[in-house]
Amino acid sequence: MYGPPWRWRWGRRGRGRPPKHRIISIEMRYVTFIPLDERGLPISNEPIYIMPDELEALRLVYLENLTQEEAARRMGVSRGTLWRTLSSGRKKITQALVEKRPIILSR
């Protein structure tokens, strides 16, 4: 599951400074988590997409128990950027659980 690190960043949108690359250590595949109703049938709501940097930040901080400073260093970003990425990932996962929406891990 953990392979050699690879670099990922958002696509450039418009003018301004291009986004900084993030170092991702997990192998990302297109995976979908679909909630089921009481009868065991899939619930088809609008999906929520988790980006590779959000998944990596959540993994480092909550699974590997690193501090935000250590996790930011591993990803090659500032602590503030890591904090915003964590916040975005937590919000998306919470929203998916509360609203019973599918979660898609995309690359």
N, C-alpha and C positions, 0 to 999 in steps of 0.2 A: 504494500500500500504506500509506503514511503519510498520514494525514489530519489534520484538526484534532483536538487532544486532547479526550478525553472522560473523564468521571469514573465510576469504578466502585468498589463496595465490597460486602463480604459482606452477606447479609441479616441483619438483627438477630435474634439468638437469645437469648431469655430476658432476664433482668435485667442491669443493669450498663451501662457506657458503650458507646454505639454505635460500631461500627468507623469509622475515618477513611476518607474517600474517597481513592482512588489515581488519579493522572492517567495515563491510558493514551494513547499516541500512535499505536498501530498499529490498523488496522481488523481487528476480530475477526470471523471467520466460523466457523461450525461446520465443523471439519475433522477427519477421522479418518485416522490412519496405521495401516495394518493390516500386520503382518508376514506373510511368506509362508514356507511350508515348502520342502523341497528340490524338490518337484514343482511349485512355483509356485502352490499353493493357499493361500488365506487361513487363518491360524491363529486359531481363535475362542476366545480366553481372555477373562477378565474385563478390561474396559478400564480404563485409568488416565486420569483427567481432569486436564488442565492448566488452571488458572484464568488469567484475563487478567492479573492482577498478577504471577503467576509468569513468564508468557511475556514480559511487558514488562521485568521485572527481568533475566531471562536475556539478552534482546536488548540492553539498555543496557550491561550489564557485559561480556558475552562477544562480542557482535557489534560494538558501537560502541566497545568498550575504554574505557569510562568507569570512574572509580573508584567505589567504593561510595558515597562521600560525594556525588559529582556525580549519580549515578543516583538516589539517595534524594531529592536536591533536585528533580530533574526530575519524580519521581513524587509529590512532596509528602508524603513520609513520613520518619520518622527513619531513621538509618543502621541501627539495630538491627532495625527492622521490615523494611528491605530485606534485611538479612543473613538473617533468618528466612525470608523469601519466596524468596530465592535457594537456600537450603538445601533447602527443601521442593521446589522445582522440579527441582533437581539429583537429589534422591533419587527423585522420581517418574520422571524420564527414565531414570535408571540402572536402576531396578526394571523398567521397561517393556522395556528392551533385554535385560537378563539373563533375565527370565522370559518373553520373547517375547509381550508383551501389547500390544494396540492402545493407541494414544495418541489421546485426543480433546481437541481444543482447544475449550473451551466458553465461552460468553459468559454 
